[in-house]
Amino acid sequence: MSQDHEYRVYGGEVDGSGPWYDPGQVYTHEVHGHQERYQKLLRFTSSSTKAAGVMLLGAIVALLVANSGAYPQFLEFWHTEVGFFVGGAHVEIHLSHIINDVLMAVFFLLVGLEIKYEMTVGELTDLRAALLPIIAACGGVLAPVAIFLAFNAGSPESAGGWGVPTATDIAFALGILALLGSRVPAGAKVFLSTLAVADDIIAILVIAVFYGHSPDFMWLACAAVVFALLMVLNRRHIYSIVPYLLLGGVLWVCIYLSGVHSTIAGVLLALTIPVGSRVHLSNYLGWAQDRVTEAKHLYDDGAHVMAQPEYLKTLKNLSRVSSQAIPPAVRLEHGLYPWVYFAILPLFALTNADVCLAGIDLGATVASPVFLGVFFGLLVGKPLGILLASFLTVKAGVAPLPTGVSWTHMVGASILGGVGFTMAIFVSNLAFADAALVSTAKLAILLASLAAGVLGFAVLFVRAARDKERE
């Protein structure tokens, strides 16, 4: 995914400073403490490092439970069925499927919004500047596929898992990178985040094309009609988020029943969310200043605020128009981020990182083609593919290295590309019909991601220490 959310949505780190937050002047003394706590919550929930930590905690809890006596009850709970009716048809779905199919569609909606941001005003607007990470992302997909198939090409049961080691978990990768702070050049962060956006686009296409069931064309046609209606809303400049979300729910149902993986509904919905504003921004500041001046004249310091209806009416008008000045895509992304990274993805980790080691032959598991293909695909294939594609691109003169970035930085960033937690586990659930193969793949993902995270951090840390010695 994209860069640290705090630098993109808030326009600066949420540190409780700046003119937009001045508790001594704007907020009353009674709520000063509440505002301080709220700012701490904002800082926490806007940090990719904290998000990665919470997801890691969910994975650790899942591993502990999976290897304890509570595991049968744990599985039974998440396999509780919930039923509902759609168009007269009764549909039953497990709680675990609600997380993997429903809530993960919200995650893919956020992914789609971040991709749309990058393509509208971010790193993907200038194709030449984005060529290096885009080509690197392609290399980082092809090499793991080749390594996985080298181990599994002759096995019909496992060969379909080639998509498992192809995706980077940007929350973990950028979270690890953020631990180094300013010791890593900004160009390395931009490279890794842009690579991850391109990587996500490829992963979405892989899931949509290769990991759905045979489609039901009637429901697929219904999904197409709903998507067309969403596009009409966009073209008619409807900037309220509500109709998009309502139709997005219908789109999810249609895609779910069509056999195509339902999470694709999140990406399609993101493509239709407007990125413009219904407010004429060049006139807004003058209008807002007039409303502030009007409010100053209307305010009576000696009267209770509830007894000043004209003053409140002016403030409400100012608040309503100010909120509409923010593009719907930004408002939605801003609202989704903490819920996705601090609720949905930790829940996904809790329900999907449950690798039970009891009763298995660990030696045989580690030696299995699936484990070897996934493990070396992530730990070797991803970095090798990213680095080789980057080297060839730079040497051919197609694109230069980012400013201030050395090949050592590229090595470290490429290794971090091998952290494949969320998307890799997600694909493994789709790729393998055998539960034993899913567990084997998950074990390989966890170990490879851990190794890639530690090794990538170490490479960049050593480089940062040497740079500091030279200063």
Secondary structure, 3 states (H helix, E strand, C coil): CCCCHHHHCCCCCCCCCCCCCCCCCCCCHHHHHHHHHHHHHHHHHCCHHHHHHHHHHHHHHHHHHHCCCCHHHHHHHHCCEEEEEECCEEEEEEHHHHHHHHHHHHHHHHHHHHHHHHHHCCCCCCHHHHHHHHHHHHHHHHHHHHHHHHHHCCCCCCHHHHHHHHCCCHHHHHHHHHCCHHHCCHHHHHHHHHHHHHHHHHHHHHHHHHCCCCCCHHHHHHHHHHHHHHHHHHHCCCCCHHHHHHHHHHHHHHHHHHCCCCCHHHHHHHHHCCCCCCCCHHHHHHHHHHHHHHHHHHCCCCCCHHHCHHHHHHHHHHHHHHHHCCCHHHHHHHHHHHHHHHHHHHHHHHHHCCCCCCCCCHHHHHCCHHHHHHHHHHHHHHHHHHHHHHHHHHHCCCCCCCCCCCHHHHHHHHHHCCCCHHHHHHHHHHHCCCHHHHHHHHHHHHHHHHHHHHHHHHHHHHHHHHHHHHC
